[in-house]
Amino acid sequence: MFDITTAQPLATFCKDCDACPQLFVDESAPPEQRIVLTDDFGSHVRMSAGQFGDLLAQAKNGALDTII
């Protein structure tokens, strides 16, 4: 279970609501689950730092540009 009170917040992705998507590091989780991305519907996705780094690299290279 993700405990938002013990995780380190890294980024918030909007400023217009009370339940904005956020990015956290959960140091108490196993390494393959330390990066946590929450959504504004109460769910979350966990991934390793390596997986998150790959996501960032792909985004920087334009692979996600067709989404928006």
Backbone as a ProteinNet text record, in pm:
[ID]
protein_1_A
[PRIMARY]
MFDITTAQPLATFCKDCDACPQLFVDESAPPEQRIVLTDDFGSHVRMSAGQFGDLLAQAKNGALDTII
[TERTIARY]
84.3	0	88.3	54.4	130.9	90.7	188.8	164.6	221.2	132.9	173.8	244.4	218.8	278.5	426.3	474	614.8	696.3	631.6	701.6	748.7	859	915.2	854.2	781.8	724.4	833.8	825	921.6	859.5	734.9	671.3	519.7	452.6	307	278	183.7	164.3	47.5	-16	-114.7	-129.4	-193.7	-210.1	-355.9	-447.5	-584.9	-684.3	-637.1	-731.9	-669.3	-748.3	-698.6	-637.7	-655.2	-609.4	-523.6	-423	-337.9	-250	-217.4	-120	13.7	80.9	207.9	308.2	435.5	545.1	615.2	639.3	701.1	814.9	904	999.3	961	937.7	902.3	1022	1106.5	1230.1	1203.1	1083.2	1051.5	1011.5	991.1	950	1072.7	1051.9	1162	1210.6	1336	1390.8	1308.3	1247.3	1169.9	1034.8	1004.5	875.8	889.4	1007.2	1030	972.5	960.7	904.6	753.6	679.5	533.1	471.6	385.2	311.7	164.5	108	-33.2	-115.8	-243.4	-332.8	-438.1	-525.4	-626.5	-753.8	-746.1	-859.9	-833.9	-721.6	-690.1	-606.5	-558	-474.1	-328.5	-241.1	-99.7	-31.1	83.4	168.4	304.6	363.8	498.5	594.2	717.9	820.7	957.7	1056.5	1194	1247.8	1359.3	1424.6	1469.5	1513.1	1553.7	1438.1	1322.8	1204.5	1162.2	1166.8	1130.7	1229.4	1358.3	1458.8	1433.8	1391.8	1359.2	1238.7	1138.4	1020.3	1061	1145.7	1192.4	1270.7	1358.7	1438.5	1348.9	1249.6	1158.8	1078.4	1035.4	960.5	1048.6	1172.8	1265	1293.1	1290.5	1317	1192.7	1080.4	960	865	894.1	811.5	669.5	650.4	517.9	446.2	506.1	450	313.5	284.1	154.7	38.5	69.1	-36.4	-110.3	-35.9	-97.8	-101.1
-119	0	124.7	218.4	342.4	437.7	480.3	575.4	710.9	797.5	929.7	1013.1	984.4	1064	1033.6	917.5	882.8	895.1	914.2	924.7	1068.1	1080.2	1211.9	1264.1	1377.1	1433.4	1495.2	1471.5	1527.9	1631.8	1608.2	1700.2	1687.9	1800.7	1805.4	1855.3	1789.7	1815.6	1905.9	1964.8	2069.1	2152.4	2262	2349.5	2390.6	2331.7	2380.5	2297.9	2192.7	2108.9	2059.1	1990.5	1936.4	1797.2	1734.7	1597.4	1585.3	1670.1	1671.8	1547.6	1501.2	1394	1438	1344.4	1375.4	1263	1297.4	1202.9	1196.8	1075.2	1054.2	954.1	956.3	849.2	786.8	656.9	581.9	497.1	550.3	482.3	353.3	336.1	214.1	98.3	125.8	22.8	-50.4	-169.9	-237.7	-151.8	-164.6	-79.8	-77.7	-188.9	-193.8	-123.3	-68.2	-0.6	135.8	192.3	316.1	442.7	448.3	566.7	547.3	644.6	633.7	755.1	728.7	832.7	816.3	916.8	911.2	984.5	947.2	1021.7	1092.1	1165.1	1240.2	1158.8	1027.4	938.1	844.7	863.1	782	658.5	642.3	527.9	570.3	471.5	501.9	391.7	426.8	334.8	338.3	221.2	210.3	162.5	210.7	166.3	186.4	125.8	143.4	276.8	318.9	441	423	303.2	276	287.6	233.7	244.9	390.5	465.3	606.5	683	650.6	713.7	685.7	563.6	529	609.4	623.5	704.6	848.6	905.1	1042.2	1055.5	959.4	964.3	959	871.6	863.2	991.8	1049.7	1175.9	1287.1	1293.3	1395.9	1379.7	1256.1	1229	1243.3	1279.2	1306.1	1189	1074.7	956.8	974.4	1066.3	1086.9	1210.8	1277.8	1401.9	1384.7	1269	1249.1	1234.7	1218	1204	1335.5	1445.2	1575.2	1662.5
0	0	0	-82.6	-92.9	18.2	97.8	206.7	165.2	123.4	73.3	180.2	306.7	414	435	387.8	406.1	278.2	165.7	38	14.7	-57.2	-88.5	-218.1	-211.9	-335.2	-422.2	-553.5	-647.5	-739.1	-781.9	-876.6	-866.3	-893	-905.8	-1045.9	-1115	-1257.2	-1292	-1195.3	-1221.3	-1095.2	-1105.8	-990	-969.8	-1049.4	-1050.9	-970.6	-902.5	-829.8	-700	-619.4	-493.2	-508.7	-623.5	-642.3	-768.2	-779.2	-898.3	-904.9	-1025.9	-1039.7	-980	-913.3	-849.3	-870.8	-857.2	-866.9	-731.9	-682.3	-551.3	-561.8	-462	-437.9	-305	-306	-185.3	-146	-59	-18.1	58	112.8	187.7	96.2	-31.3	-127.3	-183.5	-239.2	-308.1	-425.6	-466.4	-572.6	-700.9	-735.2	-859.3	-848.6	-730.5	-709.6	-643.4	-640.5	-563.8	-625.6	-755.9	-820.5	-828	-777.8	-772.6	-841.8	-937.7	-1008.4	-972.3	-906.9	-870.1	-974.6	-984.4	-1072.6	-988.9	-1053.9	-980.3	-957.7	-977.5	-953.4	-836	-765.4	-649	-677	-798.6	-832.8	-844.5	-854.6	-872.8	-952.3	-1008.7	-1082.7	-1016.1	-997.5	-940.1	-1047.6	-1040.9	-1134.4	-1072.1	-1134	-1087.6	-1139.9	-1082.3	-1130.6	-1275.7	-1310.8	-1448.3	-1546.2	-1508	-1593.3	-1608.8	-1499.5	-1506.6	-1594.3	-1582.4	-1667	-1814.2	-1846.3	-1984.4	-2032.6	-1948	-1981.5	-2010.6	-1926.6	-1948.5	-2078.4	-2103.9	-2227	-2350.3	-2348.2	-2461.8	-2478.8	-2366.9	-2374.1	-2430.9	-2386.2	-2435.8	-2585	-2632.4	-2773.7	-2861.5	-2801.6	-2878.5	-2895.6	-2836.4	-2854.8	-2801.7	-2709.3	-2651.5	-2705	-2801.7	-2852.8	-2918.6	-2971.4	-3038.6	-2940.6	-2811.5	-2710.3	-2688.4	-2689.2	-2661.3	-2785.3
[MASK]
++++++++++++++++++++++++++++++++++++++++++++++++++++++++++++++++++++

